Each structure stands twice: as structure tokens, then as C-alpha cells.
Amino acid sequence: MIFDAGTTTIATAGTEQQISNTNNRVRWLKAKALAANSGIVYIGVSDITATNGYELSAGNEIELNFADTGGTILWSAVYVDAATNGDKVCWAVILDG
């Protein structure tokens, strides 16, 4: 297994942004909207928008343990978007190695 962590800046609000373009499989993911964000950020898949993404206000986080349900997802399938240009999402993942 591989642990990775980072921060993704959403340059243009209203435009989904892929966190990673690798085809590694994600076992566990934790994402957090940075406390300094001005608006809401969203996490989801490639069709993410403000109306169909998981909403994270500044300082809020989500943890998804795919391994607990016997599965994984492609790391390249995870996208973020924001209501405000330049807002950020920090993340940590455990990937299949």
C-alpha cells in the first residue's frame, strides 16, 4: 500500500478539476476544505457541480473507506470544484501498491 497526501487548488470556480490522473486504486480517502477558503468546495466524480457534489464548507472534511466495503475506486475518478476561485482541498489517500 502507498500513502500519499497533498493539496489541490481549484483555479476556476465552476470547473471540475481532477485531483490525480493516475490509475492507482484508492482504498481510503480523506478530503478537507481548507479553513481559509472563501466559499464552498465540492468533491465527486467527473460531472461534479454545485448541485451534485458533496459539499464541504471551510474546515469541513469527508472520509471514505472503500476497503471497508470490499472495494476500491480509481484515483483518477475523483474530482473537486469550488464556488470561489483559488479555494483549496487538502487530501490524504491510501492506494494499492
Gaussian input, Z-matrix of N, CA and C with variables (Angstrom, degrees):
# hf/3-21g

backbone

0 1
 N
 C     1     B1
 C     2     B2     1     A1
 N     3     B3     2     A2     1     D1
 C     4     B4     3     A3     2     D2
 C     5     B5     4     A4     3     D3
 N     6     B6     5     A5     4     D4
 C     7     B7     6     A6     5     D5
 C     8     B8     7     A7     6     D6
 N     9     B9     8     A8     7     D7
 C    10    B10     9     A9     8     D8
 C    11    B11    10    A10     9     D9
 N    12    B12    11    A11    10    D10
 C    13    B13    12    A12    11    D11
 C    14    B14    13    A13    12    D12
 N    15    B15    14    A14    13    D13
 C    16    B16    15    A15    14    D14
 C    17    B17    16    A16    15    D15
 N    18    B18    17    A17    16    D16
 C    19    B19    18    A18    17    D17
 C    20    B20    19    A19    18    D18
 N    21    B21    20    A20    19    D19
 C    22    B22    21    A21    20    D20
 C    23    B23    22    A22    21    D21
 N    24    B24    23    A23    22    D22
 C    25    B25    24    A24    23    D23
 C    26    B26    25    A25    24    D24
 N    27    B27    26    A26    25    D25
 C    28    B28    27    A27    26    D26
 C    29    B29    28    A28    27    D27
 N    30    B30    29    A29    28    D28
 C    31    B31    30    A30    29    D29
 C    32    B32    31    A31    30    D30
 N    33    B33    32    A32    31    D31
 C    34    B34    33    A33    32    D32
 C    35    B35    34    A34    33    D33
 N    36    B36    35    A35    34    D34
 C    37    B37    36    A36    35    D35
 C    38    B38    37    A37    36    D36
 N    39    B39    38    A38    37    D37
 C    40    B40    39    A39    38    D38
 C    41    B41    40    A40    39    D39
 N    42    B42    41    A41    40    D40
 C    43    B43    42    A42    41    D41
 C    44    B44    43    A43    42    D42
 N    45    B45    44    A44    43    D43
 C    46    B46    45    A45    44    D44
 C    47    B47    46    A46    45    D45
 N    48    B48    47    A47    46    D46
 C    49    B49    48    A48    47    D47
 C    50    B50    49    A49    48    D48
 N    51    B51    50    A50    49    D49
 C    52    B52    51    A51    50    D50
 C    53    B53    52    A52    51    D51
 N    54    B54    53    A53    52    D52
 C    55    B55    54    A54    53    D53
 C    56    B56    55    A55    54    D54
 N    57    B57    56    A56    55    D55
 C    58    B58    57    A57    56    D56
 C    59    B59    58    A58    57    D57
 N    60    B60    59    A59    58    D58
 C    61    B61    60    A60    59    D59
 C    62    B62    61    A61    60    D60
 N    63    B63    62    A62    61    D61
 C    64    B64    63    A63    62    D62
 C    65    B65    64    A64    63    D63
 N    66    B66    65    A65    64    D64
 C    67    B67    66    A66    65    D65
 C    68    B68    67    A67    66    D66
 N    69    B69    68    A68    67    D67
 C    70    B70    69    A69    68    D68
 C    71    B71    70    A70    69    D69
 N    72    B72    71    A71    70    D70
 C    73    B73    72    A72    71    D71
 C    74    B74    73    A73    72    D72
 N    75    B75    74    A74    73    D73
 C    76    B76    75    A75    74    D74
 C    77    B77    76    A76    75    D75
 N    78    B78    77    A77    76    D76
 C    79    B79    78    A78    77    D77
 C    80    B80    79    A79    78    D78
 N    81    B81    80    A80    79    D79
 C    82    B82    81    A81    80    D80
 C    83    B83    82    A82    81    D81
 N    84    B84    83    A83    82    D82
 C    85    B85    84    A84    83    D83
 C    86    B86    85    A85    84    D84
 N    87    B87    86    A86    85    D85
 C    88    B88    87    A87    86    D86
 C    89    B89    88    A88    87    D87
 N    90    B90    89    A89    88    D88
 C    91    B91    90    A90    89    D89
 C    92    B92    91    A91    90    D90
 N    93    B93    92    A92    91    D91
 C    94    B94    93    A93    92    D92
 C    95    B95    94    A94    93    D93
 N    96    B96    95    A95    94    D94
 C    97    B97    96    A96    95    D95
 C    98    B98    97    A97    96    D96
 N    99    B99    98    A98    97    D97
 C   100   B100    99    A99    98    D98
 C   101   B101   100   A100    99    D99
 N   102   B102   101   A101   100   D100
 C   103   B103   102   A102   101   D101
 C   104   B104   103   A103   102   D102
 N   105   B105   104   A104   103   D103
 C   106   B106   105   A105   104   D104
 C   107   B107   106   A106   105   D105
 N   108   B108   107   A107   106   D106
 C   109   B109   108   A108   107   D107
 C   110   B110   109   A109   108   D108
 N   111   B111   110   A110   109   D109
 C   112   B112   111   A111   110   D110
 C   113   B113   112   A112   111   D111
 N   114   B114   113   A113   112   D112
 C   115   B115   114   A114   113   D113
 C   116   B116   115   A115   114   D114
 N   117   B117   116   A116   115   D115
 C   118   B118   117   A117   116   D116
 C   119   B119   118   A118   117   D117
 N   120   B120   119   A119   118   D118
 C   121   B121   120   A120   119   D119
 C   122   B122   121   A121   120   D120
 N   123   B123   122   A122   121   D121
 C   124   B124   123   A123   122   D122
 C   125   B125   124   A124   123   D123
 N   126   B126   125   A125   124   D124
 C   127   B127   126   A126   125   D125
 C   128   B128   127   A127   126   D126
 N   129   B129   128   A128   127   D127
 C   130   B130   129   A129   128   D128
 C   131   B131   130   A130   129   D129
 N   132   B132   131   A131   130   D130
 C   133   B133   132   A132   131   D131
 C   134   B134   133   A133   132   D132
 N   135   B135   134   A134   133   D133
 C   136   B136   135   A135   134   D134
 C   137   B137   136   A136   135   D135
 N   138   B138   137   A137   136   D136
 C   139   B139   138   A138   137   D137
 C   140   B140   139   A139   138   D138
 N   141   B141   140   A140   139   D139
 C   142   B142   141   A141   140   D140
 C   143   B143   142   A142   141   D141
 N   144   B144   143   A143   142   D142
 C   145   B145   144   A144   143   D143
 C   146   B146   145   A145   144   D144
 N   147   B147   146   A146   145   D145
 C   148   B148   147   A147   146   D146
 C   149   B149   148   A148   147   D147
 N   150   B150   149   A149   148   D148
 C   151   B151   150   A150   149   D149
 C   152   B152   151   A151   150   D150
 N   153   B153   152   A152   151   D151
 C   154   B154   153   A153   152   D152
 C   155   B155   154   A154   153   D153
 N   156   B156   155   A155   154   D154
 C   157   B157   156   A156   155   D155
 C   158   B158   157   A157   156   D156
 N   159   B159   158   A158   157   D157
 C   160   B160   159   A159   158   D158
 C   161   B161   160   A160   159   D159
 N   162   B162   161   A161   160   D160
 C   163   B163   162   A162   161   D161
 C   164   B164   163   A163   162   D162
 N   165   B165   164   A164   163   D163
 C   166   B166   165   A165   164   D164
 C   167   B167   166   A166   165   D165
 N   168   B168   167   A167   166   D166
 C   169   B169   168   A168   167   D167
 C   170   B170   169   A169   168   D168
 N   171   B171   170   A170   169   D169
 C   172   B172   171   A171   170   D170
 C   173   B173   172   A172   171   D171
 N   174   B174   173   A173   172   D172
 C   175   B175   174   A174   173   D173
 C   176   B176   175   A175   174   D174
 N   177   B177   176   A176   175   D175
 C   178   B178   177   A177   176   D176
 C   179   B179   178   A178   177   D177
 N   180   B180   179   A179   178   D178
 C   181   B181   180   A180   179   D179
 C   182   B182   181   A181   180   D180
 N   183   B183   182   A182   181   D181
 C   184   B184   183   A183   182   D182
 C   185   B185   184   A184   183   D183
 N   186   B186   185   A185   184   D184
 C   187   B187   186   A186   185   D185
 C   188   B188   187   A187   186   D186
 N   189   B189   188   A188   187   D187
 C   190   B190   189   A189   188   D188
 C   191   B191   190   A190   189   D189
 N   192   B192   191   A191   190   D190
 C   193   B193   192   A192   191   D191
 C   194   B194   193   A193   192   D192
 N   195   B195   194   A194   193   D193
 C   196   B196   195   A195   194   D194
 C   197   B197   196   A196   195   D195
 N   198   B198   197   A197   196   D196
 C   199   B199   198   A198   197   D197
 C   200   B200   199   A199   198   D198
 N   201   B201   200   A200   199   D199
 C   202   B202   201   A201   200   D200
 C   203   B203   202   A202   201   D201
 N   204   B204   203   A203   202   D202
 C   205   B205   204   A204   203   D203
 C   206   B206   205   A205   204   D204
 N   207   B207   206   A206   205   D205
 C   208   B208   207   A207   206   D206
 C   209   B209   208   A208   207   D207
 N   210   B210   209   A209   208   D208
 C   211   B211   210   A210   209   D209
 C   212   B212   211   A211   210   D210
 N   213   B213   212   A212   211   D211
 C   214   B214   213   A213   212   D212
 C   215   B215   214   A214   213   D213
 N   216   B216   215   A215   214   D214
 C   217   B217   216   A216   215   D215
 C   218   B218   217   A217   216   D216
 N   219   B219   218   A218   217   D217
 C   220   B220   219   A219   218   D218
 C   221   B221   220   A220   219   D219
 N   222   B222   221   A221   220   D220
 C   223   B223   222   A222   221   D221
 C   224   B224   223   A223   222   D222
 N   225   B225   224   A224   223   D223
 C   226   B226   225   A225   224   D224
 C   227   B227   226   A226   225   D225
 N   228   B228   227   A227   226   D226
 C   229   B229   228   A228   227   D227
 C   230   B230   229   A229   228   D228
 N   231   B231   230   A230   229   D229
 C   232   B232   231   A231   230   D230
 C   233   B233   232   A232   231   D231
 N   234   B234   233   A233   232   D232
 C   235   B235   234   A234   233   D233
 C   236   B236   235   A235   234   D234
 N   237   B237   236   A236   235   D235
 C   238   B238   237   A237   236   D236
 C   239   B239   238   A238   237   D237
 N   240   B240   239   A239   238   D238
 C   241   B241   240   A240   239   D239
 C   242   B242   241   A241   240   D240
 N   243   B243   242   A242   241   D241
 C   244   B244   243   A243   242   D242
 C   245   B245   244   A244   243   D243
 N   246   B246   245   A245   244   D244
 C   247   B247   246   A246   245   D245
 C   248   B248   247   A247   246   D246
 N   249   B249   248   A248   247   D247
 C   250   B250   249   A249   248   D248
 C   251   B251   250   A250   249   D249
 N   252   B252   251   A251   250   D250
 C   253   B253   252   A252   251   D251
 C   254   B254   253   A253   252   D252
 N   255   B255   254   A254   253   D253
 C   256   B256   255   A255   254   D254
 C   257   B257   256   A256   255   D255
 N   258   B258   257   A257   256   D256
 C   259   B259   258   A258   257   D257
 C   260   B260   259   A259   258   D258
 N   261   B261   260   A260   259   D259
 C   262   B262   261   A261   260   D260
 C   263   B263   262   A262   261   D261
 N   264   B264   263   A263   262   D262
 C   265   B265   264   A264   263   D263
 C   266   B266   265   A265   264   D264
 N   267   B267   266   A266   265   D265
 C   268   B268   267   A267   266   D266
 C   269   B269   268   A268   267   D267
 N   270   B270   269   A269   268   D268
 C   271   B271   270   A270   269   D269
 C   272   B272   271   A271   270   D270
 N   273   B273   272   A272   271   D271
 C   274   B274   273   A273   272   D272
 C   275   B275   274   A274   273   D273
 N   276   B276   275   A275   274   D274
 C   277   B277   276   A276   275   D275
 C   278   B278   277   A277   276   D276
 N   279   B279   278   A278   277   D277
 C   280   B280   279   A279   278   D278
 C   281   B281   280   A280   279   D279
 N   282   B282   281   A281   280   D280
 C   283   B283   282   A282   281   D281
 C   284   B284   283   A283   282   D282
 N   285   B285   284   A284   283   D283
 C   286   B286   285   A285   284   D284
 C   287   B287   286   A286   285   D285
 N   288   B288   287   A287   286   D286
 C   289   B289   288   A288   287   D287
 C   290   B290   289   A289   288   D288

   B1=1.4505
   B2=1.5244
   B3=1.3249
   B4=1.4549
   B5=1.5246
   B6=1.3344
   B7=1.4551
   B8=1.5201
   B9=1.3160
   B10=1.4577
   B11=1.5220
   B12=1.3199
   B13=1.4689
   B14=1.5163
   B15=1.3181
   B16=1.4557
   B17=1.5102
   B18=1.3167
   B19=1.4536
   B20=1.5144
   B21=1.3235
   B22=1.4551
   B23=1.5221
   B24=1.3350
   B25=1.4633
   B26=1.5188
   B27=1.3210
   B28=1.4672
   B29=1.5234
   B30=1.3223
   B31=1.4608
   B32=1.5249
   B33=1.3417
   B34=1.4548
   B35=1.5184
   B36=1.3109
   B37=1.4656
   B38=1.5204
   B39=1.3321
   B40=1.4566
   B41=1.5124
   B42=1.3216
   B43=1.4672
   B44=1.5201
   B45=1.3375
   B46=1.4607
   B47=1.5242
   B48=1.3249
   B49=1.4561
   B50=1.5193
   B51=1.3189
   B52=1.4575
   B53=1.5267
   B54=1.3284
   B55=1.4675
   B56=1.5266
   B57=1.3155
   B58=1.4602
   B59=1.5239
   B60=1.3139
   B61=1.4577
   B62=1.5298
   B63=1.3241
   B64=1.4673
   B65=1.5237
   B66=1.3009
   B67=1.4645
   B68=1.5212
   B69=1.3309
   B70=1.4593
   B71=1.5249
   B72=1.3123
   B73=1.4645
   B74=1.5254
   B75=1.3235
   B76=1.4622
   B77=1.5220
   B78=1.3311
   B79=1.4658
   B80=1.5298
   B81=1.3394
   B82=1.4685
   B83=1.5241
   B84=1.3394
   B85=1.4611
   B86=1.5230
   B87=1.3159
   B88=1.4546
   B89=1.5252
   B90=1.3341
   B91=1.4560
   B92=1.5147
   B93=1.3414
   B94=1.4614
   B95=1.5170
   B96=1.3334
   B97=1.4607
   B98=1.5225
   B99=1.3168
   B100=1.4475
   B101=1.5253
   B102=1.3120
   B103=1.4642
   B104=1.5234
   B105=1.3132
   B106=1.4642
   B107=1.5327
   B108=1.3379
   B109=1.4669
   B110=1.5202
   B111=1.3402
   B112=1.4640
   B113=1.5134
   B114=1.3395
   B115=1.4590
   B116=1.5146
   B117=1.3119
   B118=1.4599
   B119=1.5202
   B120=1.3343
   B121=1.4602
   B122=1.5192
   B123=1.3147
   B124=1.4568
   B125=1.5147
   B126=1.3264
   B127=1.4567
   B128=1.5217
   B129=1.3220
   B130=1.4575
   B131=1.5113
   B132=1.3257
   B133=1.4620
   B134=1.5252
   B135=1.3198
   B136=1.4668
   B137=1.5230
   B138=1.3109
   B139=1.4701
   B140=1.5272
   B141=1.3218
   B142=1.4574
   B143=1.5318
   B144=1.3213
   B145=1.4618
   B146=1.5268
   B147=1.3027
   B148=1.4675
   B149=1.5200
   B150=1.3300
   B151=1.4602
   B152=1.5221
   B153=1.3492
   B154=1.4658
   B155=1.5272
   B156=1.3158
   B157=1.4589
   B158=1.5209
   B159=1.3219
   B160=1.4592
   B161=1.5176
   B162=1.3169
   B163=1.4610
   B164=1.5293
   B165=1.3263
   B166=1.4615
   B167=1.5242
   B168=1.3176
   B169=1.4622
   B170=1.5241
   B171=1.3228
   B172=1.4620
   B173=1.5283
   B174=1.3285
   B175=1.4581
   B176=1.5178
   B177=1.3375
   B178=1.4695
   B179=1.5237
   B180=1.3292
   B181=1.4621
   B182=1.5187
   B183=1.3250
   B184=1.4598
   B185=1.5222
   B186=1.3244
   B187=1.4544
   B188=1.5254
   B189=1.3240
   B190=1.4600
   B191=1.5169
   B192=1.3369
   B193=1.4611
   B194=1.5257
   B195=1.3144
   B196=1.4625
   B197=1.5269
   B198=1.3179
   B199=1.4589
   B200=1.5278
   B201=1.3330
   B202=1.4671
   B203=1.5246
   B204=1.3197
   B205=1.4646
   B206=1.5268
   B207=1.3394
   B208=1.4602
   B209=1.5097
   B210=1.3330
   B211=1.4545
   B212=1.5120
   B213=1.3101
   B214=1.4537
   B215=1.5309
   B216=1.3191
   B217=1.4613
   B218=1.5279
   B219=1.3010
   B220=1.4576
   B221=1.5214
   B222=1.3107
   B223=1.4606
   B224=1.5268
   B225=1.3182
   B226=1.4674
   B227=1.5258
   B228=1.3318
   B229=1.4648
   B230=1.5250
   B231=1.3325
   B232=1.4678
   B233=1.5306
   B234=1.3216
   B235=1.4647
   B236=1.5194
   B237=1.3267
   B238=1.4588
   B239=1.5239
   B240=1.3116
   B241=1.4608
   B242=1.5221
   B243=1.3106
   B244=1.4629
   B245=1.5151
   B246=1.3149
   B247=1.4539
   B248=1.5319
   B249=1.3385
   B250=1.4647
   B251=1.5219
   B252=1.3227
   B253=1.4676
   B254=1.5260
   B255=1.3243
   B256=1.4515
   B257=1.5152
   B258=1.3274
   B259=1.4658
   B260=1.5273
   B261=1.3231
   B262=1.4668
   B263=1.5234
   B264=1.3219
   B265=1.4628
   B266=1.5123
   B267=1.3389
   B268=1.4598
   B269=1.5216
   B270=1.3120
   B271=1.4590
   B272=1.5189
   B273=1.3218
   B274=1.4625
   B275=1.5178
   B276=1.3265
   B277=1.4585
   B278=1.5197
   B279=1.3247
   B280=1.4615
   B281=1.5138
   B282=1.3266
   B283=1.4575
   B284=1.5155
   B285=1.3433
   B286=1.4588
   B287=1.5176
   B288=1.3031
   B289=1.4569
   B290=1.4599
   A1=109.32
   A2=114.83
   A3=122.25
   A4=108.56
   A5=116.13
   A6=121.18
   A7=108.32
   A8=116.95
   A9=121.86
   A10=108.20
   A11=116.37
   A12=121.31
   A13=108.42
   A14=115.41
   A15=119.14
   A16=111.41
   A17=114.87
   A18=122.85
   A19=108.49
   A20=116.48
   A21=122.13
   A22=108.42
   A23=115.49
   A24=121.91
   A25=108.44
   A26=116.52
   A27=120.81
   A28=106.61
   A29=115.84
   A30=121.44
   A31=112.36
   A32=116.51
   A33=120.78
   A34=110.27
   A35=116.34
   A36=121.24
   A37=110.00
   A38=115.27
   A39=120.64
   A40=114.05
   A41=117.06
   A42=121.91
   A43=108.63
   A44=116.62
   A45=119.04
   A46=110.15
   A47=114.27
   A48=120.88
   A49=108.77
   A50=115.88
   A51=122.42
   A52=108.72
   A53=116.78
   A54=119.35
   A55=110.61
   A56=117.08
   A57=121.61
   A58=109.25
   A59=116.80
   A60=119.57
   A61=112.37
   A62=116.60
   A63=120.03
   A64=110.59
   A65=115.53
   A66=120.67
   A67=112.73
   A68=116.68
   A69=119.65
   A70=108.98
   A71=115.93
   A72=121.48
   A73=108.91
   A74=117.02
   A75=123.49
   A76=109.66
   A77=116.38
   A78=122.13
   A79=110.46
   A80=115.88
   A81=122.23
   A82=108.52
   A83=116.35
   A84=121.59
   A85=109.00
   A86=115.84
   A87=121.46
   A88=106.61
   A89=116.88
   A90=122.13
   A91=108.83
   A92=115.70
   A93=121.00
   A94=109.48
   A95=116.09
   A96=121.83
   A97=107.42
   A98=117.10
   A99=119.76
   A100=111.79
   A101=116.38
   A102=122.27
   A103=112.26
   A104=117.70
   A105=121.68
   A106=113.14
   A107=117.67
   A108=120.26
   A109=111.50
   A110=115.11
   A111=120.98
   A112=113.07
   A113=116.12
   A114=120.15
   A115=111.87
   A116=114.67
   A117=122.39
   A118=109.32
   A119=116.83
   A120=121.51
   A121=108.08
   A122=115.71
   A123=122.33
   A124=108.97
   A125=116.30
   A126=121.60
   A127=107.67
   A128=115.99
   A129=120.79
   A130=111.33
   A131=116.08
   A132=121.84
   A133=109.61
   A134=117.90
   A135=122.01
   A136=115.67
   A137=119.07
   A138=120.16
   A139=112.43
   A140=116.90
   A141=122.30
   A142=111.68
   A143=115.34
   A144=123.36
   A145=107.44
   A146=115.98
   A147=120.10
   A148=111.68
   A149=118.39
   A150=120.31
   A151=113.77
   A152=118.49
   A153=117.90
   A154=114.32
   A155=117.75
   A156=120.59
   A157=110.29
   A158=116.22
   A159=120.77
   A160=107.10
   A161=116.74
   A162=123.55
   A163=111.98
   A164=114.44
   A165=120.63
   A166=109.16
   A167=117.05
   A168=121.30
   A169=108.20
   A170=117.09
   A171=121.45
   A172=110.58
   A173=116.21
   A174=122.20
   A175=114.78
   A176=118.51
   A177=121.37
   A178=110.73
   A179=115.86
   A180=120.47
   A181=110.82
   A182=114.43
   A183=122.26
   A184=107.82
   A185=115.70
   A186=121.96
   A187=108.20
   A188=116.16
   A189=122.27
   A190=109.28
   A191=115.72
   A192=120.77
   A193=108.34
   A194=116.19
   A195=121.28
   A196=111.54
   A197=117.11
   A198=121.17
   A199=111.69
   A200=117.22
   A201=120.44
   A202=112.30
   A203=116.16
   A204=119.86
   A205=111.41
   A206=115.77
   A207=121.04
   A208=114.59
   A209=117.38
   A210=118.40
   A211=114.43
   A212=113.93
   A213=124.17
   A214=107.43
   A215=116.68
   A216=121.33
   A217=107.63
   A218=116.51
   A219=120.33
   A220=109.68
   A221=116.99
   A222=122.23
   A223=109.46
   A224=117.38
   A225=121.22
   A226=113.06
   A227=118.39
   A228=121.99
   A229=112.81
   A230=117.97
   A231=121.75
   A232=110.21
   A233=115.25
   A234=122.46
   A235=110.46
   A236=115.64
   A237=122.49
   A238=109.33
   A239=115.89
   A240=123.03
   A241=106.44
   A242=116.76
   A243=120.47
   A244=110.26
   A245=115.05
   A246=121.58
   A247=110.99
   A248=116.82
   A249=122.07
   A250=110.12
   A251=116.90
   A252=121.39
   A253=110.54
   A254=116.36
   A255=121.59
   A256=116.04
   A257=118.76
   A258=119.16
   A259=109.56
   A260=116.14
   A261=120.80
   A262=112.69
   A263=113.37
   A264=122.26
   A265=107.15
   A266=116.85
   A267=118.63
   A268=107.06
   A269=116.53
   A270=120.95
   A271=110.42
   A272=113.15
   A273=121.92
   A274=106.92
   A275=116.62
   A276=121.28
   A277=110.79
   A278=113.83
   A279=120.64
   A280=105.29
   A281=114.98
   A282=122.80
   A283=110.51
   A284=115.76
   A285=119.22
   A286=107.46
   A287=116.87
   A288=120.62
   A289=112.02
   D1=151.37
   D2=-178.29
   D3=-123.83
   D4=132.03
   D5=173.27
   D6=-99.19
   D7=136.92
   D8=176.01
   D9=-142.07
   D10=152.34
   D11=178.27
   D12=-150.47
   D13=154.89
   D14=179.01
   D15=-175.67
   D16=-172.97
   D17=177.97
   D18=-131.43
   D19=134.81
   D20=177.27
   D21=-114.11
   D22=126.76
   D23=175.96
   D24=-96.36
   D25=127.22
   D26=177.63
   D27=-89.44
   D28=102.88
   D29=-173.73
   D30=-66.42
   D31=-44.27
   D32=-174.97
   D33=-121.96
   D34=112.37
   D35=178.77
   D36=-59.06
   D37=140.63
   D38=179.44
   D39=85.82
   D40=3.69
   D41=178.91
   D42=-122.00
   D43=116.18
   D44=-179.35
   D45=-62.42
   D46=145.28
   D47=-177.63
   D48=-133.01
   D49=126.07
   D50=178.71
   D51=-71.42
   D52=133.93
   D53=178.24
   D54=-73.92
   D55=-43.06
   D56=-178.96
   D57=-144.09
   D58=143.81
   D59=177.65
   D60=-102.46
   D61=14.56
   D62=179.42
   D63=-84.13
   D64=158.28
   D65=178.87
   D66=-100.22
   D67=23.70
   D68=173.08
   D69=-64.08
   D70=154.93
   D71=178.48
   D72=-97.38
   D73=131.27
   D74=-179.16
   D75=-91.99
   D76=125.24
   D77=174.42
   D78=-92.76
   D79=-36.78
   D80=-175.64
   D81=-146.12
   D82=140.63
   D83=-179.73
   D84=-141.08
   D85=136.00
   D86=171.06
   D87=-130.29
   D88=129.09
   D89=179.62
   D90=-129.19
   D91=142.35
   D92=-177.96
   D93=-138.38
   D94=133.89
   D95=172.66
   D96=-76.14
   D97=127.89
   D98=-178.48
   D99=-60.98
   D100=144.00
   D101=-177.65
   D102=-61.80
   D103=-27.32
   D104=-178.24
   D105=-82.98
   D106=-2.16
   D107=-179.92
   D108=-60.34
   D109=146.97
   D110=178.63
   D111=-87.10
   D112=-27.06
   D113=-175.57
   D114=-134.97
   D115=-163.05
   D116=-178.65
   D117=-90.06
   D118=142.20
   D119=171.35
   D120=-113.04
   D121=159.19
   D122=-175.95
   D123=-130.26
   D124=145.43
   D125=176.66
   D126=-127.52
   D127=142.51
   D128=-178.49
   D129=178.18
   D130=-147.69
   D131=178.81
   D132=-106.96
   D133=-169.70
   D134=-167.74
   D135=-59.76
   D136=-21.46
   D137=179.55
   D138=-98.09
   D139=22.82
   D140=-176.49
   D141=-61.09
   D142=138.31
   D143=173.12
   D144=-146.44
   D145=-179.57
   D146=177.21
   D147=-66.08
   D148=-18.98
   D149=-178.43
   D150=-97.93
   D151=-12.65
   D152=-179.42
   D153=-134.09
   D154=13.78
   D155=175.66
   D156=-100.83
   D157=164.74
   D158=175.94
   D159=-81.01
   D160=120.81
   D161=-172.09
   D162=-82.86
   D163=131.54
   D164=175.75
   D165=-127.76
   D166=113.28
   D167=173.15
   D168=-75.63
   D169=164.54
   D170=179.95
   D171=-50.23
   D172=126.98
   D173=179.02
   D174=88.08
   D175=-11.95
   D176=179.42
   D177=-82.06
   D178=155.05
   D179=-178.83
   D180=-141.82
   D181=164.33
   D182=175.25
   D183=-135.49
   D184=142.49
   D185=176.58
   D186=-124.68
   D187=128.12
   D188=-179.78
   D189=-124.99
   D190=119.14
   D191=-179.88
   D192=-109.87
   D193=90.31
   D194=-178.36
   D195=-68.52
   D196=-30.97
   D197=-179.55
   D198=-63.92
   D199=-31.60
   D200=178.82
   D201=-62.46
   D202=-26.21
   D203=178.98
   D204=-100.73
   D205=10.51
   D206=176.05
   D207=83.65
   D208=18.08
   D209=-175.84
   D210=-137.24
   D211=-175.71
   D212=174.73
   D213=-146.45
   D214=168.82
   D215=171.21
   D216=-131.20
   D217=161.56
   D218=174.50
   D219=-71.36
   D220=134.77
   D221=177.72
   D222=-62.36
   D223=-32.78
   D224=179.54
   D225=-70.92
   D226=-8.17
   D227=-179.41
   D228=-86.99
   D229=-7.09
   D230=-174.67
   D231=-95.93
   D232=126.20
   D233=-178.51
   D234=-126.14
   D235=158.14
   D236=173.89
   D237=-131.05
   D238=158.48
   D239=174.71
   D240=-148.89
   D241=168.89
   D242=-177.98
   D243=-146.28
   D244=158.56
   D245=175.58
   D246=-85.22
   D247=-16.75
   D248=-176.15
   D249=-130.90
   D250=131.25
   D251=176.54
   D252=-53.43
   D253=136.94
   D254=173.17
   D255=84.44
   D256=-2.98
   D257=176.14
   D258=-67.52
   D259=159.73
   D260=-171.37
   D261=-130.68
   D262=153.09
   D263=173.57
   D264=-126.93
   D265=125.60
   D266=172.32
   D267=-97.72
   D268=151.73
   D269=-173.84
   D270=-147.57
   D271=157.04
   D272=172.88
   D273=-139.16
   D274=140.69
   D275=-179.22
   D276=-138.20
   D277=153.01
   D278=165.67
   D279=-114.78
   D280=122.25
   D281=-176.04
   D282=-110.73
   D283=153.34
   D284=170.24
   D285=-63.18
   D286=143.79
   D287=-178.17
   D288=-105.65

